[in-house]
Every structure is written in structure tokens, then in C-alpha cells.
């Protein structure tokens, strides 16, 4: 099972995106767990994941999170257009590609 974690400032703006990603994953029959959290809860949530996706509003923290977690899993900022459009399919596809590259 692949585990995808999205993080944003408060953990709320990613909830809709997570819902859309889960719907696509279910339709495709993928064995994927997708969840969201806030930046302040990241440390306890990031123990057992395959990728960390950052909401564009906290993209400035990418370098910090890469230093802390980059040797464990990929850390990437969600494309702002895909995030704004809540394009769950594209974000899911991008995440799965990054997981496969690691």
C-alpha cells in the first residue's frame, strides 16, 4: 500500500483535494492511503508514508522538509494550478510517479 500525506498551513484546505484523490484511487482499484494534516502535526504523521505533498501556500517550507525527511521519502509542492482547481486525478498521478522514482 502506498501512503500519501498532504500538508498545508491548517490541514483544512487539503481536505477536499484528499477526498477527490481518494475517489479516483477507489475508481482505479489502487491500494493507496491518502490523508492530510497541518504543518504543526507533520512530525507525528510522517512516520510511515511514501510521499509528502505540500500545499502551495507552504511551498516555502519544501527545503526545510527535504532536509528533515528527504532521505525517507520524496517531498514535493503540489502544482498551484492543480491545487486551485482541486484536480485530484492529476495530483494523485503526479504523486504516484514520484513514489515510483524514489
Phi, psi and omega in degrees: 000133176270139180240121182245128178241127175257141179227139175220185185302310183247352180085000184265321185292340179274349184300316179295319179297318177300316179301315180293320178296318179298320179299314180296315180299319179294316178301326181272353182071031181276143177269083187225138172247126183235130179215170180227153178209171175268163179302324182289340178260003186301317185305317181280338181274339190270016183289318190227062180235166179256339179201147176244121178250128182261135172297146183305329182292343175241021178303334179296345180268002184305312182299317178300313181289327177294319178297321184281321188238351188303336178277350181261321183198159178295147176235123183216150175272133177293136178306126183302324179292314179296322179294312181297325180273357183053047181276080183301324181296314182293317180296318177298312180300315179298317180297315181296322177296317179294323178297317181294329181288333188292000000 
